[in-house]
Amino acid sequence: SLATLLLALVVSTPPLAAQTHTQNHSSARAAVRTNSLPLINTRTLRFTTDEGTWLSVDLTPDGRTIVFDLLGDLYTLPITGGTATRITSGPGFDQQPRYSPDGTQLVFVSDRNGAKNVWVANADGSKPRTVTKQERMNFSSPIWTPDGQYIIATRSSQLWLFHRDGGSGVQMTGQGPEGAAP
């Protein structure tokens, strides 16, 4: 019967492995040091594809390289085609990359520190650093200002302006806190 089959599946299914207390402690300490998620990777996924959906794509100012997100990592690809190069990886979900006006940096959204914050990295993905440090407010759709000094991103349906080196930001649209100057 169906009930017997379900009972057999439940009884024969091995329990899910969880991080031990010691692993939780050490991964949390490592996360603080590296500004990343306190998770331990237990498996690696390898795949080959020549297509994707729901990609965010941008082109370098010189028109030679495409950057895109796929399954939580960022990749670059010559405009002429070829093999994509993964430039970010790890348990954090990196998305929505945009090149700086001079093409030397990328802005993107990542949850690598626990919430969807705005990050900046070199164009090759190296030296990532957080611009925003929100814990419960998610950002999306970051873009550079034409001078490359500032980043505009959406938070709670409002536009916010941040210096590329971080800071508290300036709300550009919508209602501010009660009693705040317009």
Buried (B, 14 or more C-beta within 10 A) or exposed (E): EEEEEEEEEEEEEEEEEEBEEEEBEBBEEBBEEEBBBBBEEEEEEEEEEEEEEEBBEBBBEEEEBBBBBBEBBBBBBEEEEEEBEEBBEBBBBBBBBBBBBEBEBBBBBBBBBBBBBBBBBBBEBEEBEBBBBBEEEBBBBBBBBEEBEBBBBBBEEEBBBBBBEBEEBEBEEEEEEEEEEE
